[in-house]
């Protein structure tokens, strides 16, 4: 497997994020979801699955999805004094890539690449079990493959 630095990842992810913003807007429209000022809102699961599929296709198969709910002592906390939020991201056990953290406010960038032990992200065994139980919902996997294929068709990626 090719190891990518955080700088190289950001370079790869910037055009992907821009492409996904159009996909997210279309998805919202097609599914009668409310308009929002933050286009990434509610897109973490599909985006994480899209990135995972895309990274596998590009030969970076050491990534996997993590996340969870505050109900299981897990999730995402934008800053130290806020509550935990239900959220998903991808990781390789060293770095975290979160393409939708900005949905939680201005303190989170559009593309967040963090060390695995970053205190804004928390995972628990109960959350891992919940994520496994959440499973590979076929409709989500179908959309993730479509979104990833759109990225591959429209962007020149390394």
TORBA-352424 format. One record per atom (N, C-alpha, C): residue number from 1; residue in three letters; atom name; x, y, z. Coordinates in nm, 3 decimals, decimal comma, m for minus. Layout:
# residues N
{r NUM 'ALA' 'CA' {X Y Z}};
...
# end
This chain:
# residues 158
{r 1 'UNK' 'N' {0,083 m0,118 0,000}};
{r 1 'UNK' 'CA' {0,000 0,000 0,000}};
{r 1 'UNK' 'C' {0,089 0,126 0,000}};
{r 2 'UNK' 'N' {0,043 0,227 m0,070}};
{r 2 'UNK' 'CA' {0,112 0,354 m0,074}};
{r 2 'UNK' 'C' {0,067 0,438 0,045}};
{r 3 'UNK' 'N' {0,163 0,484 0,124}};
{r 3 'UNK' 'CA' {0,131 0,572 0,237}};
{r 3 'UNK' 'C' {0,129 0,716 0,187}};
{r 4 'UNK' 'N' {0,022 0,787 0,217}};
{r 4 'UNK' 'CA' {0,008 0,926 0,174}};
{r 4 'UNK' 'C' {0,024 1,018 0,294}};
{r 5 'UNK' 'N' {0,099 1,125 0,277}};
{r 5 'UNK' 'CA' {0,114 1,224 0,383}};
{r 5 'UNK' 'C' {m0,015 1,305 0,393}};
{r 6 'UNK' 'N' {m0,032 1,374 0,505}};
{r 6 'UNK' 'CA' {m0,150 1,460 0,523}};
{r 6 'UNK' 'C' {m0,154 1,567 0,415}};
{r 7 'UNK' 'N' {m0,038 1,621 0,379}};
{r 7 'UNK' 'CA' {m0,032 1,725 0,275}};
{r 7 'UNK' 'C' {m0,077 1,669 0,139}};
{r 8 'UNK' 'N' {m0,030 1,551 0,105}};
{r 8 'UNK' 'CA' {m0,068 1,488 m0,022}};
{r 8 'UNK' 'C' {m0,217 1,451 m0,020}};
{r 9 'UNK' 'N' {m0,265 1,403 0,092}};
{r 9 'UNK' 'CA' {m0,408 1,370 0,105}};
{r 9 'UNK' 'C' {m0,493 1,495 0,082}};
{r 10 'UNK' 'N' {m0,454 1,606 0,142}};
{r 10 'UNK' 'CA' {m0,531 1,729 0,126}};
{r 10 'UNK' 'C' {m0,533 1,771 m0,021}};
{r 11 'UNK' 'N' {m0,420 1,758 m0,088}};
{r 11 'UNK' 'CA' {m0,411 1,791 m0,230}};
{r 11 'UNK' 'C' {m0,507 1,703 m0,313}};
{r 12 'UNK' 'N' {m0,516 1,576 m0,279}};
{r 12 'UNK' 'CA' {m0,606 1,484 m0,349}};
{r 12 'UNK' 'C' {m0,752 1,511 m0,314}};
{r 13 'UNK' 'N' {m0,777 1,542 m0,187}};
{r 13 'UNK' 'CA' {m0,915 1,556 m0,139}};
{r 13 'UNK' 'C' {m0,983 1,687 m0,178}};
{r 14 'UNK' 'N' {m0,908 1,795 m0,201}};
{r 14 'UNK' 'CA' {m0,969 1,924 m0,234}};
{r 14 'UNK' 'C' {m1,060 1,913 m0,356}};
{r 15 'UNK' 'N' {m1,014 1,862 m0,472}};
{r 15 'UNK' 'CA' {m1,107 1,851 m0,585}};
{r 15 'UNK' 'C' {m1,219 1,749 m0,562}};
{r 16 'UNK' 'N' {m1,192 1,648 m0,482}};
{r 16 'UNK' 'CA' {m1,297 1,551 m0,450}};
{r 16 'UNK' 'C' {m1,408 1,620 m0,371}};
{r 17 'UNK' 'N' {m1,370 1,699 m0,272}};
{r 17 'UNK' 'CA' {m1,469 1,772 m0,191}};
{r 17 'UNK' 'C' {m1,552 1,865 m0,281}};
{r 18 'UNK' 'N' {m1,487 1,937 m0,370}};
{r 18 'UNK' 'CA' {m1,558 2,029 m0,460}};
{r 18 'UNK' 'C' {m1,657 1,953 m0,548}};
{r 19 'UNK' 'N' {m1,616 1,837 m0,597}};
{r 19 'UNK' 'CA' {m1,706 1,755 m0,679}};
{r 19 'UNK' 'C' {m1,822 1,702 m0,595}};
{r 20 'UNK' 'N' {m1,792 1,658 m0,473}};
{r 20 'UNK' 'CA' {m1,896 1,605 m0,386}};
{r 20 'UNK' 'C' {m2,001 1,710 m0,350}};
{r 21 'UNK' 'N' {m1,962 1,835 m0,340}};
{r 21 'UNK' 'CA' {m2,059 1,940 m0,306}};
{r 21 'UNK' 'C' {m2,173 1,944 m0,407}};
{r 22 'UNK' 'N' {m2,141 1,929 m0,536}};
{r 22 'UNK' 'CA' {m2,245 1,923 m0,638}};
{r 22 'UNK' 'C' {m2,331 1,798 m0,625}};
{r 23 'UNK' 'N' {m2,267 1,686 m0,595}};
{r 23 'UNK' 'CA' {m2,339 1,560 m0,576}};
{r 23 'UNK' 'C' {m2,433 1,571 m0,456}};
{r 24 'UNK' 'N' {m2,383 1,629 m0,346}};
{r 24 'UNK' 'CA' {m2,466 1,644 m0,227}};
{r 24 'UNK' 'C' {m2,589 1,731 m0,255}};
{r 25 'UNK' 'N' {m2,569 1,841 m0,328}};
{r 25 'UNK' 'CA' {m2,682 1,929 m0,361}};
{r 25 'UNK' 'C' {m2,785 1,855 m0,445}};
{r 26 'UNK' 'N' {m2,740 1,779 m0,545}};
{r 26 'UNK' 'CA' {m2,834 1,700 m0,626}};
{r 26 'UNK' 'C' {m2,905 1,595 m0,542}};
{r 27 'UNK' 'N' {m2,832 1,529 m0,454}};
{r 27 'UNK' 'CA' {m2,891 1,427 m0,367}};
{r 27 'UNK' 'C' {m3,000 1,489 m0,279}};
{r 28 'UNK' 'N' {m2,973 1,607 m0,223}};
{r 28 'UNK' 'CA' {m3,073 1,676 m0,141}};
{r 28 'UNK' 'C' {m3,198 1,705 m0,222}};
{r 29 'UNK' 'N' {m3,178 1,758 m0,342}};
{r 29 'UNK' 'CA' {m3,291 1,794 m0,428}};
{r 29 'UNK' 'C' {m3,372 1,669 m0,465}};
{r 30 'UNK' 'N' {m3,303 1,565 m0,510}};
{r 30 'UNK' 'CA' {m3,372 1,443 m0,554}};
{r 30 'UNK' 'C' {m3,443 1,370 m0,442}};
{r 31 'UNK' 'N' {m3,402 1,391 m0,317}};
{r 31 'UNK' 'CA' {m3,462 1,323 m0,203}};
{r 31 'UNK' 'C' {m3,545 1,416 m0,115}};
{r 32 'UNK' 'N' {m3,584 1,531 m0,171}};
{r 32 'UNK' 'CA' {m3,669 1,628 m0,100}};
{r 32 'UNK' 'C' {m3,616 1,661 0,039}};
{r 33 'UNK' 'N' {m3,485 1,672 0,050}};
{r 33 'UNK' 'CA' {m3,424 1,711 0,177}};
{r 33 'UNK' 'C' {m3,421 1,863 0,184}};
{r 34 'UNK' 'N' {m3,430 1,917 0,303}};
{r 34 'UNK' 'CA' {m3,430 2,063 0,315}};
{r 34 'UNK' 'C' {m3,298 2,124 0,268}};
{r 35 'UNK' 'N' {m3,309 2,243 0,209}};
{r 35 'UNK' 'CA' {m3,188 2,318 0,174}};
{r 35 'UNK' 'C' {m3,118 2,359 0,303}};
{r 36 'UNK' 'N' {m2,989 2,371 0,295}};
{r 36 'UNK' 'CA' {m2,911 2,411 0,411}};
{r 36 'UNK' 'C' {m2,794 2,496 0,364}};
{r 37 'UNK' 'N' {m2,747 2,583 0,450}};
{r 37 'UNK' 'CA' {m2,631 2,665 0,417}};
{r 37 'UNK' 'C' {m2,502 2,582 0,421}};
{r 38 'UNK' 'N' {m2,507 2,468 0,489}};
{r 38 'UNK' 'CA' {m2,390 2,381 0,501}};
{r 38 'UNK' 'C' {m2,419 2,255 0,419}};
{r 39 'UNK' 'N' {m2,363 2,251 0,301}};
{r 39 'UNK' 'CA' {m2,397 2,148 0,203}};
{r 39 'UNK' 'C' {m2,358 2,008 0,250}};
{r 40 'UNK' 'N' {m2,262 1,996 0,341}};
{r 40 'UNK' 'CA' {m2,218 1,864 0,389}};
{r 40 'UNK' 'C' {m2,309 1,807 0,497}};
{r 41 'UNK' 'N' {m2,405 1,884 0,543}};
{r 41 'UNK' 'CA' {m2,491 1,840 0,654}};
{r 41 'UNK' 'C' {m2,561 1,708 0,621}};
{r 42 'UNK' 'N' {m2,543 1,611 0,710}};
{r 42 'UNK' 'CA' {m2,608 1,481 0,694}};
{r 42 'UNK' 'C' {m2,546 1,391 0,589}};
{r 43 'UNK' 'N' {m2,429 1,425 0,539}};
{r 43 'UNK' 'CA' {m2,368 1,348 0,431}};
{r 43 'UNK' 'C' {m2,250 1,261 0,476}};
{r 44 'UNK' 'N' {m2,228 1,247 0,607}};
{r 44 'UNK' 'CA' {m2,107 1,178 0,654}};
{r 44 'UNK' 'C' {m2,105 1,030 0,618}};
{r 45 'UNK' 'N' {m2,215 0,960 0,631}};
{r 45 'UNK' 'CA' {m2,215 0,816 0,604}};
{r 45 'UNK' 'C' {m2,188 0,789 0,456}};
{r 46 'UNK' 'N' {m2,265 0,852 0,369}};
{r 46 'UNK' 'CA' {m2,246 0,830 0,226}};
{r 46 'UNK' 'C' {m2,108 0,876 0,179}};
{r 47 'UNK' 'N' {m2,061 0,985 0,233}};
{r 47 'UNK' 'CA' {m1,929 1,036 0,195}};
{r 47 'UNK' 'C' {m1,818 0,944 0,244}};
{r 48 'UNK' 'N' {m1,829 0,894 0,366}};
{r 48 'UNK' 'CA' {m1,729 0,800 0,418}};
{r 48 'UNK' 'C' {m1,726 0,674 0,332}};
{r 49 'UNK' 'N' {m1,841 0,624 0,297}};
{r 49 'UNK' 'CA' {m1,847 0,503 0,213}};
{r 49 'UNK' 'C' {m1,792 0,532 0,073}};
{r 50 'UNK' 'N' {m1,820 0,650 0,022}};
{r 50 'UNK' 'CA' {m1,767 0,689 m0,109}};
{r 50 'UNK' 'C' {m1,615 0,693 m0,106}};
{r 51 'UNK' 'N' {m1,559 0,758 m0,005}};
{r 51 'UNK' 'CA' {m1,413 0,767 0,007}};
{r 51 'UNK' 'C' {m1,350 0,630 0,023}};
{r 52 'UNK' 'N' {m1,412 0,545 0,103}};
{r 52 'UNK' 'CA' {m1,360 0,410 0,122}};
{r 52 'UNK' 'C' {m1,357 0,334 m0,011}};
{r 53 'UNK' 'N' {m1,465 0,339 m0,085}};
{r 53 'UNK' 'CA' {m1,471 0,273 m0,216}};
{r 53 'UNK' 'C' {m1,365 0,332 m0,309}};
{r 54 'UNK' 'N' {m1,358 0,464 m0,312}};
{r 54 'UNK' 'CA' {m1,263 0,533 m0,398}};
{r 54 'UNK' 'C' {m1,118 0,498 m0,363}};
{r 55 'UNK' 'N' {m1,084 0,502 m0,235}};
{r 55 'UNK' 'CA' {m0,948 0,469 m0,192}};
{r 55 'UNK' 'C' {m0,913 0,325 m0,227}};
{r 56 'UNK' 'N' {m1,008 0,233 m0,211}};
{r 56 'UNK' 'CA' {m0,984 0,094 m0,250}};
{r 56 'UNK' 'C' {m0,955 0,084 m0,399}};
{r 57 'UNK' 'N' {m1,033 0,154 m0,481}};
{r 57 'UNK' 'CA' {m1,013 0,153 m0,626}};
{r 57 'UNK' 'C' {m0,876 0,210 m0,665}};
{r 58 'UNK' 'N' {m0,827 0,306 m0,586}};
{r 58 'UNK' 'CA' {m0,699 0,371 m0,616}};
{r 58 'UNK' 'C' {m0,580 0,298 m0,553}};
{r 59 'UNK' 'N' {m0,606 0,186 m0,486}};
{r 59 'UNK' 'CA' {m0,498 0,109 m0,427}};
{r 59 'UNK' 'C' {m0,458 0,149 m0,287}};
{r 60 'UNK' 'N' {m0,544 0,222 m0,218}};
{r 60 'UNK' 'CA' {m0,517 0,264 m0,080}};
{r 60 'UNK' 'C' {m0,615 0,190 0,012}};
{r 61 'UNK' 'N' {m0,608 0,058 0,012}};
{r 61 'UNK' 'CA' {m0,707 m0,024 0,079}};
{r 61 'UNK' 'C' {m0,691 m0,038 0,228}};
{r 62 'UNK' 'N' {m0,601 0,036 0,290}};
{r 62 'UNK' 'CA' {m0,581 0,023 0,434}};
{r 62 'UNK' 'C' {m0,672 0,115 0,515}};
{r 63 'UNK' 'N' {m0,769 0,177 0,452}};
{r 63 'UNK' 'CA' {m0,862 0,267 0,520}};
{r 63 'UNK' 'C' {m0,990 0,192 0,557}};
{r 64 'UNK' 'N' {m1,056 0,237 0,662}};
{r 64 'UNK' 'CA' {m1,184 0,179 0,704}};
{r 64 'UNK' 'C' {m1,269 0,288 0,769}};
{r 65 'UNK' 'N' {m1,397 0,259 0,784}};
{r 65 'UNK' 'CA' {m1,491 0,357 0,840}};
{r 65 'UNK' 'C' {m1,498 0,339 0,991}};
{r 66 'UNK' 'N' {m1,498 0,452 1,061}};
{r 66 'UNK' 'CA' {m1,526 0,454 1,204}};
{r 66 'UNK' 'C' {m1,625 0,566 1,231}};
{r 67 'UNK' 'N' {m1,673 0,567 1,351}};
{r 67 'UNK' 'CA' {m1,766 0,671 1,391}};
{r 67 'UNK' 'C' {m1,850 0,621 1,506}};
{r 68 'UNK' 'N' {m1,955 0,692 1,532}};
{r 68 'UNK' 'CA' {m2,043 0,647 1,637}};
{r 68 'UNK' 'C' {m2,130 0,756 1,693}};
{r 69 'UNK' 'N' {m2,201 0,715 1,793}};
{r 69 'UNK' 'CA' {m2,303 0,798 1,855}};
{r 69 'UNK' 'C' {m2,266 0,830 1,999}};
{r 70 'UNK' 'N' {m2,307 0,945 2,048}};
{r 70 'UNK' 'CA' {m2,288 0,975 2,190}};
{r 70 'UNK' 'C' {m2,355 0,870 2,279}};
{r 71 'UNK' 'N' {m2,457 0,803 2,227}};
{r 71 'UNK' 'CA' {m2,523 0,695 2,303}};
{r 71 'UNK' 'C' {m2,425 0,583 2,338}};
{r 72 'UNK' 'N' {m2,319 0,571 2,258}};
{r 72 'UNK' 'CA' {m2,220 0,467 2,279}};
{r 72 'UNK' 'C' {m2,085 0,525 2,322}};
{r 73 'UNK' 'N' {m2,086 0,647 2,372}};
{r 73 'UNK' 'CA' {m1,962 0,710 2,417}};
{r 73 'UNK' 'C' {m1,867 0,743 2,304}};
{r 74 'UNK' 'N' {m1,922 0,775 2,188}};
{r 74 'UNK' 'CA' {m1,838 0,798 2,071}};
{r 74 'UNK' 'C' {m1,895 0,912 1,988}};
{r 75 'UNK' 'N' {m1,821 0,948 1,884}};
{r 75 'UNK' 'CA' {m1,867 1,050 1,791}};
{r 75 'UNK' 'C' {m1,763 1,157 1,768}};
{r 76 'UNK' 'N' {m1,812 1,275 1,736}};
{r 76 'UNK' 'CA' {m1,726 1,389 1,702}};
{r 76 'UNK' 'C' {m1,764 1,507 1,789}};
{r 77 'UNK' 'N' {m1,663 1,577 1,839}};
{r 77 'UNK' 'CA' {m1,682 1,697 1,920}};
{r 77 'UNK' 'C' {m1,594 1,806 1,861}};
{r 78 'UNK' 'N' {m1,655 1,908 1,797}};
{r 78 'UNK' 'CA' {m1,575 2,011 1,729}};
{r 78 'UNK' 'C' {m1,474 2,082 1,818}};
{r 79 'UNK' 'N' {m1,513 2,116 1,939}};
{r 79 'UNK' 'CA' {m1,422 2,180 2,033}};
{r 79 'UNK' 'C' {m1,440 2,115 2,169}};
{r 80 'UNK' 'N' {m1,354 2,149 2,263}};
{r 80 'UNK' 'CA' {m1,354 2,083 2,392}};
{r 80 'UNK' 'C' {m1,476 2,102 2,479}};
{r 81 'UNK' 'N' {m1,555 2,205 2,454}};
{r 81 'UNK' 'CA' {m1,665 2,233 2,546}};
{r 81 'UNK' 'C' {m1,803 2,210 2,485}};
{r 82 'UNK' 'N' {m1,809 2,137 2,375}};
{r 82 'UNK' 'CA' {m1,938 2,109 2,312}};
{r 82 'UNK' 'C' {m1,976 1,964 2,333}};
{r 83 'UNK' 'N' {m2,097 1,931 2,298}};
{r 83 'UNK' 'CA' {m2,144 1,794 2,310}};
{r 83 'UNK' 'C' {m2,090 1,708 2,196}};
{r 84 'UNK' 'N' {m2,095 1,577 2,217}};
{r 84 'UNK' 'CA' {m2,058 1,482 2,113}};
{r 84 'UNK' 'C' {m2,171 1,469 2,012}};
{r 85 'UNK' 'N' {m2,137 1,450 1,885}};
{r 85 'UNK' 'CA' {m2,234 1,434 1,778}};
{r 85 'UNK' 'C' {m2,217 1,298 1,711}};
{r 86 'UNK' 'N' {m2,327 1,240 1,665}};
{r 86 'UNK' 'CA' {m2,322 1,119 1,584}};
{r 86 'UNK' 'C' {m2,252 1,156 1,455}};
{r 87 'UNK' 'N' {m2,154 1,071 1,414}};
{r 87 'UNK' 'CA' {m2,075 1,108 1,297}};
{r 87 'UNK' 'C' {m1,996 0,987 1,248}};
{r 88 'UNK' 'N' {m1,955 0,990 1,121}};
{r 88 'UNK' 'CA' {m1,866 0,888 1,066}};
{r 88 'UNK' 'C' {m1,753 0,955 0,989}};
{r 89 'UNK' 'N' {m1,641 0,883 0,978}};
{r 89 'UNK' 'CA' {m1,523 0,929 0,907}};
{r 89 'UNK' 'C' {m1,446 0,805 0,864}};
{r 90 'UNK' 'N' {m1,336 0,824 0,790}};
{r 90 'UNK' 'CA' {m1,251 0,710 0,757}};
{r 90 'UNK' 'C' {m1,116 0,729 0,823}};
{r 91 'UNK' 'N' {m1,050 0,616 0,847}};
{r 91 'UNK' 'CA' {m0,919 0,617 0,911}};
{r 91 'UNK' 'C' {m0,836 0,500 0,860}};
{r 92 'UNK' 'N' {m0,707 0,513 0,875}};
{r 92 'UNK' 'CA' {m0,616 0,401 0,849}};
{r 92 'UNK' 'C' {m0,546 0,359 0,978}};
{r 93 'UNK' 'N' {m0,597 0,408 1,092}};
{r 93 'UNK' 'CA' {m0,537 0,378 1,221}};
{r 93 'UNK' 'C' {m0,426 0,473 1,259}};
{r 94 'UNK' 'N' {m0,386 0,558 1,164}};
{r 94 'UNK' 'CA' {m0,285 0,661 1,190}};
{r 94 'UNK' 'C' {m0,342 0,800 1,168}};
{r 95 'UNK' 'N' {m0,417 0,815 1,059}};
{r 95 'UNK' 'CA' {m0,480 0,943 1,026}};
{r 95 'UNK' 'C' {m0,631 0,924 1,017}};
{r 96 'UNK' 'N' {m0,703 1,033 1,037}};
{r 96 'UNK' 'CA' {m0,848 1,040 1,018}};
{r 96 'UNK' 'C' {m0,873 1,136 0,903}};
{r 97 'UNK' 'N' {m0,962 1,098 0,814}};
{r 97 'UNK' 'CA' {m1,010 1,190 0,710}};
{r 97 'UNK' 'C' {m1,158 1,211 0,734}};
{r 98 'UNK' 'N' {m1,195 1,336 0,750}};
{r 98 'UNK' 'CA' {m1,334 1,373 0,770}};
{r 98 'UNK' 'C' {m1,368 1,482 0,669}};
{r 99 'UNK' 'N' {m1,448 1,447 0,571}};
{r 99 'UNK' 'CA' {m1,485 1,540 0,463}};
{r 99 'UNK' 'C' {m1,612 1,618 0,494}};
{r 100 'UNK' 'N' {m1,675 1,592 0,610}};
{r 100 'UNK' 'CA' {m1,801 1,659 0,640}};
{r 100 'UNK' 'C' {m1,805 1,720 0,781}};
{r 101 'UNK' 'N' {m1,691 1,737 0,844}};
{r 101 'UNK' 'CA' {m1,687 1,793 0,980}};
{r 101 'UNK' 'C' {m1,742 1,935 0,984}};
{r 102 'UNK' 'N' {m1,735 2,007 0,873}};
{r 102 'UNK' 'CA' {m1,783 2,146 0,871}};
{r 102 'UNK' 'C' {m1,932 2,157 0,897}};
{r 103 'UNK' 'N' {m2,005 2,046 0,889}};
{r 103 'UNK' 'CA' {m2,148 2,052 0,918}};
{r 103 'UNK' 'C' {m2,176 2,086 1,064}};
{r 104 'UNK' 'N' {m2,073 2,076 1,149}};
{r 104 'UNK' 'CA' {m2,091 2,103 1,291}};
{r 104 'UNK' 'C' {m2,047 2,243 1,332}};
{r 105 'UNK' 'N' {m2,015 2,328 1,235}};
{r 105 'UNK' 'CA' {m1,985 2,465 1,268}};
{r 105 'UNK' 'C' {m1,853 2,514 1,215}};
{r 106 'UNK' 'N' {m1,831 2,640 1,235}};
{r 106 'UNK' 'CA' {m1,716 2,709 1,178}};
{r 106 'UNK' 'C' {m1,582 2,662 1,236}};
{r 107 'UNK' 'N' {m1,584 2,596 1,350}};
{r 107 'UNK' 'CA' {m1,458 2,553 1,410}};
{r 107 'UNK' 'C' {m1,399 2,432 1,338}};
{r 108 'UNK' 'N' {m1,473 2,373 1,245}};
{r 108 'UNK' 'CA' {m1,426 2,256 1,172}};
{r 108 'UNK' 'C' {m1,409 2,289 1,025}};
{r 109 'UNK' 'N' {m1,294 2,252 0,967}};
{r 109 'UNK' 'CA' {m1,271 2,281 0,825}};
{r 109 'UNK' 'C' {m1,350 2,186 0,735}};
{r 110 'UNK' 'N' {m1,359 2,222 0,608}};
{r 110 'UNK' 'CA' {m1,429 2,139 0,511}};
{r 110 'UNK' 'C' {m1,360 2,005 0,493}};
{r 111 'UNK' 'N' {m1,230 2,004 0,496}};
{r 111 'UNK' 'CA' {m1,152 1,881 0,488}};
{r 111 'UNK' 'C' {m1,067 1,874 0,614}};
{r 112 'UNK' 'N' {m1,098 1,779 0,698}};
{r 112 'UNK' 'CA' {m1,026 1,765 0,824}};
{r 112 'UNK' 'C' {m0,942 1,638 0,818}};
{r 113 'UNK' 'N' {m0,811 1,655 0,824}};
{r 113 'UNK' 'CA' {m0,718 1,544 0,831}};
{r 113 'UNK' 'C' {m0,651 1,555 0,967}};
{r 114 'UNK' 'N' {m0,667 1,453 1,049}};
{r 114 'UNK' 'CA' {m0,619 1,458 1,187}};
{r 114 'UNK' 'C' {m0,546 1,330 1,223}};
{r 115 'UNK' 'N' {m0,464 1,338 1,327}};
{r 115 'UNK' 'CA' {m0,400 1,219 1,382}};
{r 115 'UNK' 'C' {m0,510 1,132 1,443}};
{r 116 'UNK' 'N' {m0,486 1,002 1,445}};
{r 116 'UNK' 'CA' {m0,586 0,907 1,494}};
{r 116 'UNK' 'C' {m0,627 0,935 1,639}};
{r 117 'UNK' 'N' {m0,536 0,985 1,720}};
{r 117 'UNK' 'CA' {m0,567 1,012 1,861}};
{r 117 'UNK' 'C' {m0,622 1,152 1,885}};
{r 118 'UNK' 'N' {m0,665 1,222 1,780}};
{r 118 'UNK' 'CA' {m0,720 1,357 1,794}};
{r 118 'UNK' 'C' {m0,841 1,352 1,889}};
{r 119 'UNK' 'N' {m0,843 1,436 1,993}};
{r 119 'UNK' 'CA' {m0,951 1,430 2,094}};
{r 119 'UNK' 'C' {m1,089 1,470 2,041}};
{r 120 'UNK' 'N' {m1,097 1,526 1,921}};
{r 120 'UNK' 'CA' {m1,229 1,560 1,866}};
{r 120 'UNK' 'C' {m1,304 1,435 1,819}};
{r 121 'UNK' 'N' {m1,233 1,325 1,802}};
{r 121 'UNK' 'CA' {m1,292 1,201 1,754}};
{r 121 'UNK' 'C' {m1,284 1,096 1,864}};
{r 122 'UNK' 'N' {m1,395 1,026 1,886}};
{r 122 'UNK' 'CA' {m1,393 0,922 1,987}};
{r 122 'UNK' 'C' {m1,468 0,800 1,933}};
{r 123 'UNK' 'N' {m1,407 0,686 1,955}};
{r 123 'UNK' 'CA' {m1,468 0,559 1,916}};
{r 123 'UNK' 'C' {m1,466 0,469 2,040}};
{r 124 'UNK' 'N' {m1,565 0,384 2,054}};
{r 124 'UNK' 'CA' {m1,570 0,288 2,163}};
{r 124 'UNK' 'C' {m1,603 0,152 2,105}};
{r 125 'UNK' 'N' {m1,582 0,047 2,184}};
{r 125 'UNK' 'CA' {m1,617 m0,088 2,135}};
{r 125 'UNK' 'C' {m1,766 m0,097 2,106}};
{r 126 'UNK' 'N' {m1,847 m0,034 2,190}};
{r 126 'UNK' 'CA' {m1,992 m0,035 2,164}};
{r 126 'UNK' 'C' {m2,024 0,037 2,034}};
{r 127 'UNK' 'N' {m1,951 0,145 2,005}};
{r 127 'UNK' 'CA' {m1,973 0,217 1,879}};
{r 127 'UNK' 'C' {m1,928 0,132 1,761}};
{r 128 'UNK' 'N' {m1,817 0,060 1,776}};
{r 128 'UNK' 'CA' {m1,772 m0,030 1,668}};
{r 128 'UNK' 'C' {m1,876 m0,138 1,642}};
{r 129 'UNK' 'N' {m1,931 m0,195 1,749}};
{r 129 'UNK' 'CA' {m2,037 m0,295 1,732}};
{r 129 'UNK' 'C' {m2,158 m0,235 1,663}};
{r 130 'UNK' 'N' {m2,193 m0,113 1,703}};
{r 130 'UNK' 'CA' {m2,307 m0,044 1,641}};
{r 130 'UNK' 'C' {m2,281 m0,019 1,494}};
{r 131 'UNK' 'N' {m2,159 0,022 1,460}};
{r 131 'UNK' 'CA' {m2,124 0,046 1,319}};
{r 131 'UNK' 'C' {m2,134 m0,084 1,240}};
{r 132 'UNK' 'N' {m2,088 m0,196 1,298}};
{r 132 'UNK' 'CA' {m2,099 m0,325 1,230}};
{r 132 'UNK' 'C' {m2,246 m0,363 1,212}};
{r 133 'UNK' 'N' {m2,326 m0,337 1,313}};
{r 133 'UNK' 'CA' {m2,469 m0,368 1,305}};
{r 133 'UNK' 'C' {m2,538 m0,279 1,203}};
{r 134 'UNK' 'N' {m2,489 m0,156 1,191}};
{r 134 'UNK' 'CA' {m2,543 m0,063 1,091}};
{r 134 'UNK' 'C' {m2,523 m0,122 0,952}};
{r 135 'UNK' 'N' {m2,409 m0,191 0,939}};
{r 135 'UNK' 'CA' {m2,384 m0,272 0,821}};
{r 135 'UNK' 'C' {m2,367 m0,196 0,692}};
{r 136 'UNK' 'N' {m2,357 m0,272 0,589}};
{r 136 'UNK' 'CA' {m2,341 m0,218 0,454}};
{r 136 'UNK' 'C' {m2,477 m0,211 0,388}};
{r 137 'UNK' 'N' {m2,553 m0,110 0,424}};
{r 137 'UNK' 'CA' {m2,685 m0,092 0,366}};
{r 137 'UNK' 'C' {m2,669 m0,083 0,214}};
{r 138 'UNK' 'N' {m2,736 m0,174 0,143}};
{r 138 'UNK' 'CA' {m2,714 m0,187 0,000}};
{r 138 'UNK' 'C' {m2,741 m0,056 m0,075}};
{r 139 'UNK' 'N' {m2,845 0,018 m0,038}};
{r 139 'UNK' 'CA' {m2,873 0,144 m0,108}};
{r 139 'UNK' 'C' {m2,760 0,244 m0,087}};
{r 140 'UNK' 'N' {m2,702 0,247 0,035}};
{r 140 'UNK' 'CA' {m2,589 0,335 0,062}};
{r 140 'UNK' 'C' {m2,467 0,292 m0,019}};
{r 141 'UNK' 'N' {m2,443 0,162 m0,027}};
{r 141 'UNK' 'CA' {m2,328 0,112 m0,102}};
{r 141 'UNK' 'C' {m2,344 0,142 m0,251}};
{r 142 'UNK' 'N' {m2,465 0,129 m0,302}};
{r 142 'UNK' 'CA' {m2,491 0,160 m0,443}};
{r 142 'UNK' 'C' {m2,461 0,307 m0,471}};
{r 143 'UNK' 'N' {m2,512 0,396 m0,385}};
{r 143 'UNK' 'CA' {m2,486 0,540 m0,402}};
{r 143 'UNK' 'C' {m2,337 0,571 m0,389}};
{r 144 'UNK' 'N' {m2,271 0,510 m0,291}};
{r 144 'UNK' 'CA' {m2,128 0,535 m0,272}};
{r 144 'UNK' 'C' {m2,049 0,494 m0,396}};
{r 145 'UNK' 'N' {m2,083 0,382 m0,455}};
{r 145 'UNK' 'CA' {m2,016 0,339 m0,578}};
{r 145 'UNK' 'C' {m2,044 0,438 m0,691}};
{r 146 'UNK' 'N' {m2,169 0,483 m0,703}};
{r 146 'UNK' 'CA' {m2,204 0,581 m0,807}};
{r 146 'UNK' 'C' {m2,126 0,710 m0,787}};
{r 147 'UNK' 'N' {m2,123 0,760 m0,665}};
{r 147 'UNK' 'CA' {m2,053 0,884 m0,635}};
{r 147 'UNK' 'C' {m1,904 0,869 m0,664}};
{r 148 'UNK' 'N' {m1,845 0,757 m0,623}};
{r 148 'UNK' 'CA' {m1,703 0,734 m0,646}};
{r 148 'UNK' 'C' {m1,673 0,723 m0,796}};
{r 149 'UNK' 'N' {m1,758 0,655 m0,869}};
{r 149 'UNK' 'CA' {m1,738 0,644 m1,014}};
{r 149 'UNK' 'C' {m1,749 0,780 m1,081}};
{r 150 'UNK' 'N' {m1,838 0,865 m1,033}};
{r 150 'UNK' 'CA' {m1,849 1,000 m1,085}};
{r 150 'UNK' 'C' {m1,720 1,078 m1,060}};
{r 151 'UNK' 'N' {m1,663 1,062 m0,943}};
{r 151 'UNK' 'CA' {m1,537 1,128 m0,910}};
{r 151 'UNK' 'C' {m1,427 1,079 m1,005}};
{r 152 'UNK' 'N' {m1,419 0,947 m1,022}};
{r 152 'UNK' 'CA' {m1,317 0,889 m1,109}};
{r 152 'UNK' 'C' {m1,332 0,934 m1,254}};
{r 153 'UNK' 'N' {m1,456 0,946 m1,299}};
{r 153 'UNK' 'CA' {m1,481 0,989 m1,437}};
{r 153 'UNK' 'C' {m1,451 1,136 m1,461}};
{r 154 'UNK' 'N' {m1,469 1,218 m1,358}};
{r 154 'UNK' 'CA' {m1,459 1,362 m1,377}};
{r 154 'UNK' 'C' {m1,331 1,427 m1,325}};
{r 155 'UNK' 'N' {m1,255 1,353 m1,246}};
{r 155 'UNK' 'CA' {m1,132 1,410 m1,189}};
{r 155 'UNK' 'C' {m1,013 1,323 m1,228}};
{r 156 'UNK' 'N' {m0,900 1,385 m1,240}};
{r 156 'UNK' 'CA' {m0,776 1,313 m1,264}};
{r 156 'UNK' 'C' {m0,706 1,295 m1,130}};
{r 157 'UNK' 'N' {m0,715 1,173 m1,077}};
{r 157 'UNK' 'CA' {m0,660 1,146 m0,945}};
{r 157 'UNK' 'C' {m0,535 1,060 m0,958}};
{r 158 'UNK' 'N' {m0,440 1,078 m0,864}};
{r 158 'UNK' 'CA' {m0,318 0,997 m0,866}};
{r 158 'UNK' 'C' {m0,345 0,852 m0,827}};
# end
